[in-house]
Structures are given as C-alpha cells and as structure tokens.
Amino acid sequence: MKDLARLRGKGFLVIGRAGMDLYADPPGTEIEDAVQFTAALGGSSANIAAGLCRMGCDAALVTCVSDDAVGRYCLKQLDNYGIDRRFVRSVAGEARNSLAVVETRLENTQSVIYRNNAADFAMTMQDVDALPYAGFSALITTGTVLAAEPSRSATFHAFERANAAGVPVIFDVDYRPYSWASAQEASDVYSRAAALCDIVIGNDVEFDFMAGAEGQGLEKARSLLNEGAQIVVYKMGELGAITITPEGETRTGIFETQALKPTGAGDSFMAGFLAALAEGQTVADAVRKGSAAAAIVVSRVACAPAMPTPDEVTEFMARSTMRPA
C-alpha cells in the first residue's frame, strides 16, 4: 500500500485534456441568443491543474494540443495559471483541440462539446514513458483520457510507471458518454482503471454506470477498497458525499451557495480535496475543503478562472453553513 503522506510534497502530475471554453455572455444568456462569448481555459484535467496551482500546489500537465491558434491559446493559458507544460506536445495535421460552448445558467444548462479528432487523444506511450514520475507527489487523471486510443494505452502505461515508482494514482471518473463507442466499453475500461488507483472520486451516476446497474454504485465504490484503493469519494450532488476508507464511511453535506451554473464543481472539488491532503489535513477535512471549493466555483462564471485561493476557501468556510448529509 502506497504512502499517501507523499502528497505533502504538493507536486502533481496531471494527465488529460486542455481546451477552450466559450461562455455565452452575459451570464444567463442562452447560446442561441448570444451575440458575444467569453473565452477561458477548459478541459477537466487543465481545470484541476489550475485549481491546484491556485491552492498553492504545483501541477504539470501531460497532454497533446493542436498545432494551431486554439492550441496556442491553451498553451498561453497554462502559462497564465502557472501550470508546468513541458510535457504538453503540439500535434499537426487535422487534430483539433477540444472546444466547449457553454451557458452560465443553473436550470437547463446547455453545453455543446466539439471533440471530433480530439488532439488530446493523440497522446502516445512515448509521451508518458520517460516522465519523471518519482519527482512527483501523485499522478492524477480523469476518465475522458481513457475514451480512445492511443491515449488510453498511454494512460494505463503511466499508471504502471507511477505504481512502480511508489507514486499514488488518483482517478476522477468523469464519464462523458459522447466520447465513448459504447457504455459497456466505458464501464469495463473504467473498472480496470479504478482497480489500479489509490484514490477514486466520482458521482453516484458514474459509480452506477461502472457497476453496470442503477442503484449498485455505492457497492461498487465500496468494492474498490478490496482492489487496493485507500480513499473512495462517492458524491451525490445536493445530498452530499460518502467517503469510504479502510477505517469506515463518513457522510458529509454540501455548503449553501448562490449557484450560477452546475459546471466546474467536480474539478474544483478534486483540487480543493487534494490541496487539503497535501497540507496534511484529515480525509474528512479534505472533503469539506473540496466541497467548499466546489461551492465557490459554481457561484462564479467559467471553471478555471473561478478556482479559489486558500484564503478564499478559508473565508467562505468561516461564513458559510454546510447543510447536513
């Protein structure tokens, strides 16, 4: 069993996509009525990396971007957030960066994702083979990176290399149906990935999907401890979360907030949760800090730009109430 105290080194290697998000402006505008959009860094892995950097950690991203203006935009945004991009490779040809056109609305939010010939799926074994795993505190990936080849095989190779180096592996399930050929393929691949990880985080729908049956997700989450996981966080939206460790299960609620949108909560939870563990906080306190970070981000426009600082999280937790589980 790997030592999760290693996370206190605060240096995270994050695998997965960086993209451009276009938000209909001003907030509340539906996409079909918009006449202007605001651009921001997007992509779940890039958002997590941005959140970690905002929280005082170091994060390096491993991915591919398109060799065009949108790819260069993403590279500049990574620089702006202080994300180490020496492991990001530009790919020429017809590959294109992920693009999301999104609304800042709480009800019936529309999000249109363009992922045809996605550049991040071009990540290969060569991109991950020689990474300096031993120099990092943990490896993080999101489920999107597993949806196609060669990115899928490259990610599993990265898991093997990280595990061999004693580096904790952290998995955000992040199931996006539009990226997969079939639900069964996704379920099989995600279950294989989760069995190789030390920390697994997902929501109830994602765990149900991994289990292959509605209502069986919590048992699937519990079963991961028998496969080697040390922490599993089973999120339930407004109902809070169940955190499962070898010591038992803990239920937590959510923080009250004035939400503008539903997007970004999972990425910010991951960043806040890991930053707290990196500070040496207990798992329970880390879940509360992750929940606070998520509440802050859904109350702001965009995802990466909305990621909070440690002082903002502390101040929010001091003045806000956590609704009981």
Contacts in CASP RR format, 6 or more apart in sequence:
PFRMAT RR
TARGET T0000
AUTHOR 0000-0000-0000
METHOD contacts of the structure
MODEL  1
MKDLARLRGKGFLVIGRAGMDLYADPPGTEIEDAVQFTAALGGSSANIAA
GLCRMGCDAALVTCVSDDAVGRYCLKQLDNYGIDRRFVRSVAGEARNSLA
VVETRLENTQSVIYRNNAADFAMTMQDVDALPYAGFSALITTGTVLAAEP
SRSATFHAFERANAAGVPVIFDVDYRPYSWASAQEASDVYSRAAALCDIV
IGNDVEFDFMAGAEGQGLEKARSLLNEGAQIVVYKMGELGAITITPEGET
RTGIFETQALKPTGAGDSFMAGFLAALAEGQTVADAVRKGSAAAAIVVSR
VACAPAMPTPDEVTEFMARSTMRPA
1 228 0 8 1.000
1 230 0 8 1.000
2 163 0 8 1.000
2 166 0 8 1.000
2 167 0 8 1.000
2 168 0 8 1.000
2 198 0 8 1.000
2 230 0 8 1.000
3 168 0 8 1.000
4 168 0 8 1.000
4 198 0 8 1.000
4 199 0 8 1.000
4 230 0 8 1.000
4 231 0 8 1.000
4 277 0 8 1.000
5 280 0 8 1.000
6 137 0 8 1.000
6 138 0 8 1.000
6 166 0 8 1.000
6 167 0 8 1.000
6 168 0 8 1.000
7 137 0 8 1.000
7 138 0 8 1.000
7 168 0 8 1.000
7 274 0 8 1.000
7 277 0 8 1.000
7 278 0 8 1.000
7 280 0 8 1.000
8 137 0 8 1.000
8 277 0 8 1.000
8 278 0 8 1.000
8 279 0 8 1.000
8 280 0 8 1.000
9 137 0 8 1.000
9 278 0 8 1.000
10 56 0 8 1.000
10 57 0 8 1.000
10 58 0 8 1.000
10 137 0 8 1.000
10 275 0 8 1.000
10 278 0 8 1.000
11 57 0 8 1.000
11 58 0 8 1.000
11 59 0 8 1.000
11 60 0 8 1.000
11 135 0 8 1.000
11 136 0 8 1.000
11 137 0 8 1.000
11 138 0 8 1.000
11 278 0 8 1.000
12 49 0 8 1.000
12 52 0 8 1.000
12 57 0 8 1.000
12 58 0 8 1.000
12 59 0 8 1.000
12 60 0 8 1.000
12 136 0 8 1.000
12 137 0 8 1.000
12 138 0 8 1.000
12 139 0 8 1.000
12 140 0 8 1.000
12 274 0 8 1.000
13 59 0 8 1.000
13 60 0 8 1.000
13 62 0 8 1.000
13 87 0 8 1.000
13 131 0 8 1.000
13 133 0 8 1.000
13 136 0 8 1.000
13 138 0 8 1.000
13 139 0 8 1.000
13 140 0 8 1.000
13 162 0 8 1.000
13 167 0 8 1.000
14 45 0 8 1.000
14 46 0 8 1.000
14 48 0 8 1.000
14 49 0 8 1.000
14 52 0 8 1.000
14 59 0 8 1.000
14 60 0 8 1.000
14 61 0 8 1.000
14 62 0 8 1.000
14 139 0 8 1.000
14 140 0 8 1.000
14 141 0 8 1.000
15 45 0 8 1.000
15 61 0 8 1.000
15 62 0 8 1.000
15 63 0 8 1.000
15 123 0 8 1.000
15 128 0 8 1.000
15 139 0 8 1.000
15 140 0 8 1.000
15 141 0 8 1.000
15 142 0 8 1.000
15 145 0 8 1.000
15 155 0 8 1.000
15 158 0 8 1.000
16 43 0 8 1.000
16 44 0 8 1.000
16 45 0 8 1.000
16 46 0 8 1.000
16 61 0 8 1.000
16 62 0 8 1.000
16 63 0 8 1.000
16 120 0 8 1.000
16 123 0 8 1.000
16 141 0 8 1.000
16 142 0 8 1.000
16 144 0 8 1.000
16 145 0 8 1.000
16 151 0 8 1.000
17 43 0 8 1.000
17 44 0 8 1.000
17 45 0 8 1.000
17 46 0 8 1.000
17 63 0 8 1.000
17 98 0 8 1.000
17 118 0 8 1.000
17 120 0 8 1.000
17 144 0 8 1.000
17 145 0 8 1.000
18 41 0 8 1.000
18 42 0 8 1.000
18 43 0 8 1.000
18 45 0 8 1.000
18 46 0 8 1.000
18 61 0 8 1.000
18 63 0 8 1.000
18 65 0 8 1.000
18 74 0 8 1.000
18 77 0 8 1.000
18 78 0 8 1.000
18 88 0 8 1.000
18 97 0 8 1.000
18 98 0 8 1.000
18 120 0 8 1.000
19 41 0 8 1.000
19 42 0 8 1.000
19 43 0 8 1.000
19 46 0 8 1.000
19 65 0 8 1.000
19 70 0 8 1.000
19 71 0 8 1.000
19 74 0 8 1.000
19 97 0 8 1.000
19 98 0 8 1.000
19 99 0 8 1.000
19 100 0 8 1.000
20 39 0 8 1.000
20 40 0 8 1.000
20 41 0 8 1.000
20 42 0 8 1.000
20 70 0 8 1.000
20 71 0 8 1.000
20 73 0 8 1.000
20 74 0 8 1.000
20 97 0 8 1.000
20 98 0 8 1.000
20 99 0 8 1.000
20 100 0 8 1.000
21 39 0 8 1.000
21 40 0 8 1.000
21 41 0 8 1.000
21 42 0 8 1.000
21 43 0 8 1.000
21 99 0 8 1.000
21 100 0 8 1.000
21 101 0 8 1.000
21 102 0 8 1.000
21 302 0 8 1.000
21 303 0 8 1.000
21 304 0 8 1.000
22 37 0 8 1.000
22 38 0 8 1.000
22 39 0 8 1.000
22 99 0 8 1.000
22 100 0 8 1.000
22 101 0 8 1.000
22 102 0 8 1.000
23 37 0 8 1.000
23 38 0 8 1.000
23 39 0 8 1.000
23 40 0 8 1.000
23 102 0 8 1.000
23 103 0 8 1.000
23 104 0 8 1.000
23 301 0 8 1.000
23 302 0 8 1.000
24 30 0 8 1.000
24 31 0 8 1.000
24 33 0 8 1.000
24 34 0 8 1.000
24 37 0 8 1.000
24 101 0 8 1.000
24 102 0 8 1.000
24 103 0 8 1.000
24 104 0 8 1.000
25 34 0 8 1.000
25 36 0 8 1.000
25 37 0 8 1.000
25 38 0 8 1.000
27 104 0 8 1.000
27 105 0 8 1.000
27 260 0 8 1.000
27 261 0 8 1.000
27 301 0 8 1.000
28 103 0 8 1.000
28 104 0 8 1.000
28 105 0 8 1.000
29 103 0 8 1.000
29 104 0 8 1.000
30 103 0 8 1.000
30 105 0 8 1.000
30 110 0 8 1.000
31 101 0 8 1.000
31 102 0 8 1.000
31 103 0 8 1.000
31 110 0 8 1.000
31 112 0 8 1.000
37 101 0 8 1.000
38 301 0 8 1.000
38 302 0 8 1.000
39 73 0 8 1.000
40 77 0 8 1.000
40 302 0 8 1.000
40 303 0 8 1.000
40 304 0 8 1.000
40 305 0 8 1.000
41 47 0 8 1.000
41 50 0 8 1.000
41 74 0 8 1.000
41 77 0 8 1.000
41 78 0 8 1.000
41 80 0 8 1.000
41 81 0 8 1.000
41 303 0 8 1.000
41 304 0 8 1.000
41 305 0 8 1.000
42 98 0 8 1.000
42 100 0 8 1.000
42 303 0 8 1.000
42 304 0 8 1.000
43 98 0 8 1.000
43 100 0 8 1.000
43 303 0 8 1.000
44 142 0 8 1.000
44 144 0 8 1.000
44 172 0 8 1.000
44 174 0 8 1.000
44 267 0 8 1.000
45 61 0 8 1.000
45 63 0 8 1.000
45 140 0 8 1.000
45 141 0 8 1.000
45 142 0 8 1.000
45 144 0 8 1.000
45 145 0 8 1.000
46 61 0 8 1.000
46 63 0 8 1.000
46 74 0 8 1.000
46 77 0 8 1.000
46 78 0 8 1.000
46 83 0 8 1.000
46 304 0 8 1.000
47 264 0 8 1.000
47 267 0 8 1.000
47 268 0 8 1.000
47 271 0 8 1.000
47 303 0 8 1.000
47 304 0 8 1.000
47 307 0 8 1.000
48 59 0 8 1.000
48 140 0 8 1.000
48 142 0 8 1.000
48 172 0 8 1.000
48 267 0 8 1.000
48 270 0 8 1.000
48 271 0 8 1.000
49 59 0 8 1.000
49 60 0 8 1.000
49 61 0 8 1.000
49 78 0 8 1.000
49 81 0 8 1.000
49 83 0 8 1.000
50 59 0 8 1.000
50 81 0 8 1.000
50 83 0 8 1.000
50 271 0 8 1.000
50 304 0 8 1.000
50 307 0 8 1.000
51 59 0 8 1.000
51 81 0 8 1.000
51 267 0 8 1.000
51 268 0 8 1.000
51 271 0 8 1.000
51 272 0 8 1.000
51 275 0 8 1.000
51 293 0 8 1.000
51 304 0 8 1.000
51 307 0 8 1.000
52 58 0 8 1.000
52 59 0 8 1.000
52 271 0 8 1.000
52 272 0 8 1.000
52 274 0 8 1.000
52 275 0 8 1.000
53 59 0 8 1.000
53 81 0 8 1.000
53 82 0 8 1.000
53 83 0 8 1.000
54 81 0 8 1.000
54 271 0 8 1.000
54 307 0 8 1.000
54 308 0 8 1.000
54 309 0 8 1.000
55 271 0 8 1.000
55 272 0 8 1.000
55 275 0 8 1.000
55 293 0 8 1.000
55 307 0 8 1.000
55 308 0 8 1.000
55 309 0 8 1.000
55 310 0 8 1.000
55 313 0 8 1.000
56 275 0 8 1.000
56 309 0 8 1.000
56 310 0 8 1.000
57 274 0 8 1.000
57 275 0 8 1.000
57 278 0 8 1.000
58 84 0 8 1.000
59 83 0 8 1.000
59 84 0 8 1.000
60 83 0 8 1.000
60 84 0 8 1.000
60 85 0 8 1.000
60 86 0 8 1.000
60 87 0 8 1.000
60 136 0 8 1.000
61 78 0 8 1.000
61 83 0 8 1.000
61 84 0 8 1.000
61 85 0 8 1.000
61 87 0 8 1.000
61 88 0 8 1.000
62 87 0 8 1.000
62 88 0 8 1.000
62 123 0 8 1.000
62 127 0 8 1.000
62 128 0 8 1.000
62 131 0 8 1.000
62 158 0 8 1.000
63 87 0 8 1.000
63 88 0 8 1.000
63 89 0 8 1.000
63 120 0 8 1.000
63 123 0 8 1.000
64 88 0 8 1.000
64 89 0 8 1.000
64 90 0 8 1.000
64 91 0 8 1.000
64 95 0 8 1.000
64 119 0 8 1.000
64 120 0 8 1.000
64 121 0 8 1.000
64 122 0 8 1.000
64 123 0 8 1.000
64 127 0 8 1.000
65 71 0 8 1.000
65 74 0 8 1.000
65 75 0 8 1.000
65 88 0 8 1.000
65 89 0 8 1.000
65 90 0 8 1.000
65 91 0 8 1.000
65 97 0 8 1.000
65 119 0 8 1.000
65 120 0 8 1.000
66 90 0 8 1.000
66 91 0 8 1.000
66 95 0 8 1.000
66 96 0 8 1.000
66 97 0 8 1.000
66 119 0 8 1.000
67 90 0 8 1.000
67 91 0 8 1.000
67 92 0 8 1.000
67 93 0 8 1.000
67 95 0 8 1.000
68 96 0 8 1.000
68 97 0 8 1.000
70 96 0 8 1.000
70 97 0 8 1.000
70 99 0 8 1.000
71 90 0 8 1.000
71 97 0 8 1.000
71 119 0 8 1.000
74 97 0 8 1.000
75 85 0 8 1.000
75 88 0 8 1.000
75 90 0 8 1.000
77 304 0 8 1.000
78 85 0 8 1.000
78 88 0 8 1.000
79 85 0 8 1.000
81 304 0 8 1.000
87 127 0 8 1.000
87 131 0 8 1.000
89 123 0 8 1.000
89 127 0 8 1.000
91 119 0 8 1.000
91 122 0 8 1.000
94 117 0 8 1.000
95 117 0 8 1.000
95 118 0 8 1.000
95 119 0 8 1.000
95 122 0 8 1.000
96 114 0 8 1.000
96 116 0 8 1.000
96 117 0 8 1.000
96 118 0 8 1.000
96 119 0 8 1.000
97 118 0 8 1.000
97 119 0 8 1.000
97 120 0 8 1.000
98 113 0 8 1.000
98 114 0 8 1.000
98 115 0 8 1.000
98 118 0 8 1.000
98 119 0 8 1.000
98 120 0 8 1.000
99 113 0 8 1.000
99 114 0 8 1.000
100 111 0 8 1.000
100 112 0 8 1.000
100 113 0 8 1.000
100 114 0 8 1.000
101 111 0 8 1.000
101 112 0 8 1.000
101 114 0 8 1.000
102 109 0 8 1.000
102 110 0 8 1.000
102 111 0 8 1.000
102 112 0 8 1.000
102 261 0 8 1.000
102 263 0 8 1.000
103 109 0 8 1.000
103 110 0 8 1.000
103 111 0 8 1.000
103 261 0 8 1.000
104 260 0 8 1.000
104 261 0 8 1.000
104 301 0 8 1.000
104 302 0 8 1.000
105 260 0 8 1.000
105 261 0 8 1.000
106 259 0 8 1.000
106 260 0 8 1.000
106 261 0 8 1.000
106 262 0 8 1.000
109 261 0 8 1.000
109 262 0 8 1.000
109 263 0 8 1.000
111 263 0 8 1.000
113 176 0 8 1.000
113 178 0 8 1.000
115 178 0 8 1.000
115 179 0 8 1.000
118 148 0 8 1.000
120 144 0 8 1.000
120 145 0 8 1.000
120 151 0 8 1.000
121 147 0 8 1.000
121 148 0 8 1.000
121 149 0 8 1.000
121 150 0 8 1.000
121 151 0 8 1.000
122 150 0 8 1.000
122 151 0 8 1.000
123 145 0 8 1.000
123 150 0 8 1.000
123 151 0 8 1.000
123 154 0 8 1.000
123 155 0 8 1.000
124 150 0 8 1.000
124 154 0 8 1.000
125 150 0 8 1.000
125 153 0 8 1.000
125 154 0 8 1.000
125 157 0 8 1.000
127 154 0 8 1.000
128 154 0 8 1.000
128 155 0 8 1.000
128 157 0 8 1.000
128 158 0 8 1.000
128 161 0 8 1.000
129 157 0 8 1.000
129 161 0 8 1.000
131 158 0 8 1.000
131 161 0 8 1.000
133 139 0 8 1.000
133 158 0 8 1.000
133 161 0 8 1.000
133 162 0 8 1.000
133 164 0 8 1.000
133 165 0 8 1.000
133 167 0 8 1.000
134 165 0 8 1.000
134 166 0 8 1.000
134 167 0 8 1.000
135 167 0 8 1.000
136 167 0 8 1.000
137 167 0 8 1.000
137 168 0 8 1.000
137 278 0 8 1.000
138 167 0 8 1.000
138 168 0 8 1.000
138 169 0 8 1.000
138 170 0 8 1.000
138 274 0 8 1.000
139 158 0 8 1.000
139 159 0 8 1.000
139 162 0 8 1.000
139 167 0 8 1.000
139 168 0 8 1.000
139 169 0 8 1.000
139 170 0 8 1.000
140 170 0 8 1.000
140 171 0 8 1.000
140 172 0 8 1.000
140 270 0 8 1.000
140 274 0 8 1.000
141 155 0 8 1.000
141 158 0 8 1.000
141 159 0 8 1.000
141 169 0 8 1.000
141 170 0 8 1.000
141 171 0 8 1.000
141 172 0 8 1.000
141 193 0 8 1.000
142 171 0 8 1.000
142 172 0 8 1.000
142 173 0 8 1.000
142 174 0 8 1.000
143 171 0 8 1.000
143 172 0 8 1.000
143 173 0 8 1.000
143 174 0 8 1.000
143 175 0 8 1.000
143 176 0 8 1.000
143 190 0 8 1.000
143 193 0 8 1.000
144 174 0 8 1.000
144 176 0 8 1.000
144 179 0 8 1.000
145 151 0 8 1.000
145 152 0 8 1.000
145 155 0 8 1.000
146 152 0 8 1.000
146 155 0 8 1.000
146 156 0 8 1.000
146 189 0 8 1.000
146 190 0 8 1.000
146 193 0 8 1.000
147 176 0 8 1.000
147 179 0 8 1.000
147 180 0 8 1.000
147 186 0 8 1.000
148 179 0 8 1.000
152 189 0 8 1.000
155 193 0 8 1.000
156 192 0 8 1.000
156 193 0 8 1.000
156 196 0 8 1.000
159 169 0 8 1.000
159 193 0 8 1.000
159 196 0 8 1.000
159 197 0 8 1.000
160 196 0 8 1.000
162 168 0 8 1.000
162 169 0 8 1.000
163 169 0 8 1.000
163 196 0 8 1.000
168 198 0 8 1.000
168 199 0 8 1.000
169 196 0 8 1.000
169 197 0 8 1.000
169 198 0 8 1.000
169 199 0 8 1.000
170 197 0 8 1.000
170 198 0 8 1.000
170 199 0 8 1.000
170 200 0 8 1.000
170 201 0 8 1.000
170 270 0 8 1.000
170 274 0 8 1.000
171 193 0 8 1.000
171 194 0 8 1.000
171 197 0 8 1.000
171 199 0 8 1.000
171 200 0 8 1.000
171 201 0 8 1.000
172 201 0 8 1.000
172 202 0 8 1.000
172 266 0 8 1.000
172 267 0 8 1.000
172 270 0 8 1.000
173 190 0 8 1.000
173 194 0 8 1.000
173 200 0 8 1.000
173 201 0 8 1.000
173 202 0 8 1.000
173 203 0 8 1.000
173 206 0 8 1.000
173 207 0 8 1.000
173 210 0 8 1.000
174 202 0 8 1.000
174 206 0 8 1.000
175 186 0 8 1.000
175 190 0 8 1.000
175 205 0 8 1.000
175 206 0 8 1.000
175 209 0 8 1.000
177 183 0 8 1.000
177 186 0 8 1.000
180 186 0 8 1.000
183 209 0 8 1.000
186 209 0 8 1.000
187 209 0 8 1.000
187 210 0 8 1.000
187 212 0 8 1.000
190 206 0 8 1.000
190 209 0 8 1.000
190 210 0 8 1.000
191 210 0 8 1.000
194 200 0 8 1.000
194 210 0 8 1.000
194 224 0 8 1.000
194 227 0 8 1.000
194 229 0 8 1.000
195 224 0 8 1.000
195 227 0 8 1.000
195 228 0 8 1.000
197 229 0 8 1.000
198 228 0 8 1.000
198 229 0 8 1.000
198 230 0 8 1.000
198 231 0 8 1.000
199 229 0 8 1.000
199 230 0 8 1.000
199 231 0 8 1.000
199 232 0 8 1.000
199 233 0 8 1.000
200 221 0 8 1.000
200 224 0 8 1.000
200 229 0 8 1.000
200 231 0 8 1.000
200 232 0 8 1.000
200 233 0 8 1.000
201 232 0 8 1.000
201 233 0 8 1.000
201 235 0 8 1.000
201 266 0 8 1.000
201 269 0 8 1.000
201 270 0 8 1.000
201 273 0 8 1.000
202 233 0 8 1.000
202 234 0 8 1.000
202 235 0 8 1.000
203 234 0 8 1.000
203 235 0 8 1.000
203 236 0 8 1.000
203 237 0 8 1.000
204 217 0 8 1.000
204 218 0 8 1.000
204 234 0 8 1.000
204 235 0 8 1.000
204 236 0 8 1.000
204 237 0 8 1.000
207 217 0 8 1.000
207 218 0 8 1.000
207 220 0 8 1.000
207 221 0 8 1.000
207 234 0 8 1.000
208 214 0 8 1.000
208 215 0 8 1.000
208 216 0 8 1.000
208 217 0 8 1.000
208 220 0 8 1.000
210 217 0 8 1.000
210 220 0 8 1.000
211 217 0 8 1.000
211 219 0 8 1.000
211 220 0 8 1.000
217 234 0 8 1.000
218 234 0 8 1.000
218 242 0 8 1.000
221 232 0 8 1.000
221 234 0 8 1.000
221 242 0 8 1.000
221 244 0 8 1.000
222 232 0 8 1.000
222 244 0 8 1.000
224 232 0 8 1.000
224 244 0 8 1.000
225 232 0 8 1.000
225 244 0 8 1.000
225 245 0 8 1.000
225 246 0 8 1.000
230 245 0 8 1.000
230 246 0 8 1.000
231 243 0 8 1.000
231 244 0 8 1.000
231 245 0 8 1.000
231 283 0 8 1.000
232 243 0 8 1.000
232 244 0 8 1.000
232 245 0 8 1.000
233 241 0 8 1.000
233 242 0 8 1.000
233 243 0 8 1.000
233 244 0 8 1.000
233 273 0 8 1.000
233 287 0 8 1.000
234 241 0 8 1.000
234 242 0 8 1.000
234 243 0 8 1.000
234 244 0 8 1.000
235 241 0 8 1.000
235 266 0 8 1.000
235 269 0 8 1.000
236 242 0 8 1.000
237 254 0 8 1.000
238 254 0 8 1.000
239 253 0 8 1.000
239 325 0 8 1.000
240 251 0 8 1.000
240 252 0 8 1.000
240 253 0 8 1.000
240 254 0 8 1.000
240 291 0 8 1.000
240 323 0 8 1.000
240 325 0 8 1.000
241 251 0 8 1.000
241 252 0 8 1.000
241 253 0 8 1.000
241 287 0 8 1.000
241 291 0 8 1.000
241 325 0 8 1.000
242 249 0 8 1.000
242 250 0 8 1.000
242 251 0 8 1.000
243 249 0 8 1.000
243 250 0 8 1.000
243 251 0 8 1.000
243 252 0 8 1.000
243 283 0 8 1.000
243 284 0 8 1.000
243 287 0 8 1.000
245 283 0 8 1.000
250 283 0 8 1.000
250 284 0 8 1.000
250 287 0 8 1.000
251 325 0 8 1.000
252 284 0 8 1.000
252 287 0 8 1.000
252 288 0 8 1.000
252 291 0 8 1.000
252 322 0 8 1.000
252 325 0 8 1.000
253 291 0 8 1.000
253 322 0 8 1.000
253 323 0 8 1.000
253 324 0 8 1.000
253 325 0 8 1.000
254 291 0 8 1.000
254 294 0 8 1.000
254 295 0 8 1.000
254 322 0 8 1.000
254 323 0 8 1.000
255 291 0 8 1.000
255 292 0 8 1.000
255 295 0 8 1.000
255 316 0 8 1.000
255 317 0 8 1.000
255 320 0 8 1.000
255 321 0 8 1.000
255 322 0 8 1.000
255 323 0 8 1.000
256 295 0 8 1.000
256 320 0 8 1.000
256 321 0 8 1.000
256 322 0 8 1.000
256 323 0 8 1.000
257 295 0 8 1.000
257 296 0 8 1.000
257 298 0 8 1.000
257 299 0 8 1.000
257 320 0 8 1.000
258 299 0 8 1.000
259 295 0 8 1.000
259 298 0 8 1.000
259 299 0 8 1.000
260 298 0 8 1.000
260 299 0 8 1.000
260 300 0 8 1.000
260 301 0 8 1.000
261 298 0 8 1.000
261 301 0 8 1.000
262 298 0 8 1.000
263 298 0 8 1.000
263 303 0 8 1.000
264 294 0 8 1.000
264 297 0 8 1.000
264 298 0 8 1.000
264 303 0 8 1.000
264 306 0 8 1.000
265 294 0 8 1.000
265 295 0 8 1.000
265 297 0 8 1.000
265 298 0 8 1.000
266 294 0 8 1.000
267 297 0 8 1.000
267 303 0 8 1.000
268 290 0 8 1.000
268 293 0 8 1.000
268 294 0 8 1.000
268 296 0 8 1.000
268 297 0 8 1.000
268 303 0 8 1.000
268 306 0 8 1.000
268 307 0 8 1.000
268 308 0 8 1.000
269 290 0 8 1.000
269 291 0 8 1.000
269 293 0 8 1.000
269 294 0 8 1.000
270 290 0 8 1.000
271 290 0 8 1.000
271 293 0 8 1.000
271 307 0 8 1.000
272 286 0 8 1.000
272 289 0 8 1.000
272 290 0 8 1.000
272 292 0 8 1.000
272 293 0 8 1.000
272 313 0 8 1.000
273 286 0 8 1.000
273 287 0 8 1.000
273 289 0 8 1.000
273 290 0 8 1.000
273 293 0 8 1.000
274 286 0 8 1.000
275 289 0 8 1.000
275 310 0 8 1.000
276 285 0 8 1.000
276 286 0 8 1.000
276 289 0 8 1.000
276 290 0 8 1.000
277 283 0 8 1.000
277 286 0 8 1.000
281 289 0 8 1.000
288 317 0 8 1.000
288 322 0 8 1.000
289 313 0 8 1.000
289 317 0 8 1.000
291 322 0 8 1.000
292 313 0 8 1.000
292 316 0 8 1.000
292 317 0 8 1.000
292 320 0 8 1.000
293 307 0 8 1.000
293 308 0 8 1.000
293 313 0 8 1.000
295 316 0 8 1.000
295 320 0 8 1.000
296 306 0 8 1.000
296 308 0 8 1.000
296 312 0 8 1.000
296 313 0 8 1.000
296 316 0 8 1.000
297 303 0 8 1.000
297 306 0 8 1.000
297 307 0 8 1.000
297 308 0 8 1.000
300 306 0 8 1.000
308 316 0 8 1.000
END
